[in-house]
Amino acid sequence: MAATHTAPAQTAGLVQALAAQLLARGWMLATAESCTGGLIAAACTDLAGSSAWFERGFVTYSNAAKAQMLGVDAALIAQHGAVSEPVARAMALGALQHAQAQVALAVTGVAGPGGGSADKPVGTVWFAWALPGNAPALHSEVVHFEGDRAAVRQATLHHSLRRLLELLPPLPAPSSAA
């Protein structure tokens, strides 16, 4: 997928839509970020009043930080690599467990320009979203973005918010007074 620089207005629109959805449910969001280094949390907190729906962000750039701050098992990282579905999912669950939030999103990837491999080329990003549910409900996917480091990081920011909006369950219809 080609990465494009997301216009600030487009990012602000996604954040405003997400804020409205979370506020309507009384839910809080936590983020667990590796390759974006806090860009998602920064975009969320750029919106005034975000403390009503944004609980905290974890910047877990190193493997040690993923283990220490989110409880990601070091053996899981050793077996699958930091840029993997199991680690992204563990990051999202760890964010929920270490925050007072009902929703979490996690990103881990190779932003470049170096660090890629044949299996995980530059632009590979794993995403995970944890939503309220019995377990909680956990969704994950991998996306391969093209472009330079800045483009990959901006595309990751945009995709993480857009997909979270898509994954939120619909709000109940307002009841009409009879």
C-alpha positions in Angstrom: 0.0 0.0 0.0 1.4 3.3 -0.9 2.1 5.6 2.0 1.1 9.2 1.6 1.6 12.1 3.9 -1.7 12.5 5.7 -2.9 16.1 5.7 -3.1 17.5 9.3 -6.8 18.3 8.7 -7.5 14.7 7.7 -5.8 13.4 10.9 -7.6 15.9 13.0 -10.9 14.8 11.5 -10.2 11.2 12.3 -9.3 12.1 15.9 -12.5 14.2 16.3 -14.6 11.3 15.0 -12.8 8.9 17.3 -13.3 11.2 20.3 -17.0 11.5 19.6 -17.4 7.7 19.4 -15.4 7.0 22.5 -17.2 9.8 24.5 -20.6 8.5 23.4 -19.7 5.2 25.0 -17.8 6.5 28.0 -14.7 4.6 26.9 -11.0 5.5 27.3 -8.3 4.7 24.8 -4.7 3.6 25.4 -2.0 3.4 22.7 1.0 1.1 22.5 3.4 2.4 19.9 6.8 1.2 18.6 7.6 2.4 15.1 5.5 5.6 15.4 7.2 6.6 18.6 4.2 8.4 20.1 2.7 10.0 17.0 -0.7 8.4 17.6 -0.8 9.6 21.2 0.3 13.0 20.1 -2.4 13.2 17.4 -5.0 12.2 20.0 -3.8 14.8 22.5 -3.7 17.5 19.9 -7.4 17.7 20.4 -8.5 19.9 23.3 -10.4 17.9 25.9 -8.8 14.6 25.0 -8.3 13.7 28.6 -12.0 12.8 28.6 -11.4 9.9 26.3 -7.6 9.3 25.9 -6.1 7.6 29.0 -2.4 7.1 28.1 0.1 6.2 25.5 3.0 3.7 25.9 6.0 4.3 23.6 7.7 0.9 23.6 10.3 1.3 21.0 12.7 -1.3 22.3 12.0 -5.0 23.0 12.9 -4.4 26.7 10.3 -1.6 26.9 7.6 -3.9 25.3 8.4 -6.4 28.1 8.7 -4.0 31.0 5.9 -1.6 30.2 3.3 -3.9 28.5 4.2 -7.3 29.9 5.0 -8.7 26.4 6.8 -12.0 27.0 10.4 -11.8 25.8 10.1 -15.4 24.5 7.3 -14.2 22.2 9.5 -11.5 20.8 12.4 -13.9 20.5 10.3 -16.5 18.7 8.3 -14.2 16.3 10.3 -10.9 16.3 9.1 -7.5 17.5 7.4 -6.9 14.2 4.8 -9.7 14.2 1.2 -10.4 14.8 1.7 -12.1 18.2 3.7 -9.2 19.5 1.2 -6.6 18.2 -1.6 -8.4 19.9 0.3 -8.8 23.1 1.1 -5.1 23.0 -2.6 -4.2 22.7 -3.6 -6.5 25.5 -0.8 -5.2 27.7 -1.9 -1.6 27.1 -5.4 -2.6 28.4 -3.9 -4.4 31.4 -1.7 -1.5 32.3 -4.1 1.3 31.8 -7.6 2.4 32.9 -8.9 2.0 29.3 -11.5 0.0 27.5 -10.0 0.3 24.1 -6.3 -0.1 23.0 -4.4 0.0 19.7 -0.9 -1.1 19.1 1.5 -0.7 16.2 4.9 -2.3 15.6 6.8 -2.1 12.3 9.8 -1.3 10.2 9.7 2.4 9.3 13.1 2.4 7.6 15.2 3.3 6.0 17.1 0.3 7.4 16.1 -2.6 9.5 14.0 -4.5 7.0 14.5 -8.1 5.9 13.1 -10.4 3.1 10.3 -11.5 5.4 9.7 -8.0 6.9 10.7 -5.4 4.4 10.7 -1.7 5.2 7.1 -0.5 5.4 5.8 -3.6 7.2 3.6 -2.7 10.1 1.5 -5.0 12.3 -1.6 -3.4 14.0 -3.7 -4.7 16.8 -6.9 -3.3 18.4 -8.4 -4.5 21.6 -12.1 -3.6 22.2 -14.5 -4.4 25.1 -15.9 -7.8 25.0 -15.9 -11.1 26.9 -12.3 -11.7 26.2 -11.7 -8.7 25.1 -12.2 -8.7 21.3 -8.9 -8.5 19.6 -8.3 -7.6 15.9 -5.0 -7.5 14.0 -3.7 -7.1 10.5 -0.4 -6.4 8.7 0.0 -3.6 6.1 2.9 -3.0 3.8 3.4 0.8 3.2 5.6 2.3 0.6 7.6 5.5 1.0 10.2 7.0 3.3 10.3 6.8 7.1 8.1 9.8 7.6 5.5 8.5 5.1 5.4 5.1 6.7 4.9 6.6 10.2 2.2 8.9 9.0 0.4 6.2 7.1 0.6 4.0 10.2 -0.9 6.8 12.3 -3.8 7.3 9.8 -4.5 3.6 9.3 -4.5 2.9 13.1 -7.2 5.5 13.7 -9.3 4.8 10.6 -9.5 1.1 11.3 -10.3 1.6 15.0 -13.2 3.8 13.9 -14.3 1.0 11.6 -14.0 -1.7 14.3 -16.0 0.1 17.0 -19.5 -1.4 17.3 -22.3 0.8 16.2 -23.9 3.0 18.8 -27.4 2.0 19.8 -30.1 4.0 17.9 -31.6 6.7 20.1 -35.0 5.6 21.4 -37.8 7.7 20.2 -40.3 9.0 22.8 -43.8 7.7 22.2 
